[in-house]
Every structure is written in structure tokens, then in C-alpha cells.
């Protein structure tokens, strides 16, 4: 079964703290893609990253970094030196190649609140 | 701005009514997706079109239907509305039919059924 689990419903941190958002996925496919999206209070969904199942290299983009570990079926997202503007709901999502559709299967999201 | 447009931004209607949500994909994108975001169900895939043809269906109710027109814009029709249909409806588009291409989301249409 395809499933994405984000066990952390809500996280609160103070500005400049580092924070890690967890994502665990389930799939029977060998080829799949993992995504992170950000949903700020304004409501739109903003694409952050896509990672395919054959690329386990960690990725860093500014204060954002992602750790993909197939052995634990996890794709965690770390924000370093968090800022108030990082306050949003963050969604992890999965897309599989074998089902003739690239629909996204989303986790339930983690609400991050960064306080000044 | 993702380049995906959705109209209207807000919609308030009564139970039993019918509404149409409209989506214009990014220029050049052939694939259009509809997702529903509700407090109960989270973000769920509804339906996908590729170059005018239905490609996949998710948890879409029979009261809901969609289509993609020759100019690639898409409409989602919701009929016999119920209170539980109140949600944020997103349209997304992608260049091709493959997960190796990211989906860009529109701003959403917030539907309130009273």
C-alpha cells in the first residue's frame, strides 16, 4: 500500500533553532519520487524538492536540507536557523511510477510555528 | 506565482446546489490534476487529465465530474453539494505525465457549503 506518514502534527520552535520534520513512506515500487511542499498561511502549496528513489544523496538548499534514507523509508526535512517566515504547514508526498499516473499521495502535514 | 490560475478564489453556496471550478494550467503543461483539502481527509487526489483525456481517478465522488478542454484548461463540477464538500480545491499542472516532473499548484478555490 502507498502511504506517507508525518507523525508530528505540530512543532513550535523559537527563531534560530534548527528543526527537523519527519516523513516516513510506504511503497512496493522500486521507482518512486518523494516531494516536500510548503503551505504558508496564505494557503497556496509551494513546491520545495523532489527526490527519486535512486538518488540517496542528501540535498542542501540554503537553510533547507533533506535526508533520504531508503533503509528506513524516511525523507526528513531540516530547517537550520529557523525564521518566522518558515511558519507554515509542510507536506511530504509520494508519487509512484508503476500506476500509470503520477498523482501525489500526501501525508497529513506538520504545522511548524516559529516564534520570534 | 506558480503560473497556475484558479477561479473563483472563494465560493459560498447552499446545499443541493451545483458549482464549477475553473483551472488554467501553466503555459505548455499538458497534465492537470485536481486535489481536495479538507480537515477530515487532508489533501486527497481527485482526478487527473492529460492532453484532454482522463488519466486517473482517485477518491472522487460520483456527484463530482471534471473535464479538460482543447485549450487545456480544466473544470471541476460539483453537484448536489453537501456540507461535507466544504474544502479547499487545488488544481495542479505538470509538463508531462511522469512523476519526474513536479506539479505546480494553483492558489486554490475555497468552497463553503452552507
Interface residues (C-beta under 8 A of the other chain):
Chain A: X32 X33 X35 X37 X43 X44 X45 X46 X47 X50 X52 X91 X95 X96 X97 X99 X100 X101 X102 X103 X104 X105 X106 X107 X108 X109
Chain B: X2 X31 X33 X35 X42 X43 X44 X45 X48 X55 X56 X58 X88 X90 X92 X94 X97 X98 X99 X100 X101 X102 X103 X104 X105 X106 X107 X108 X110
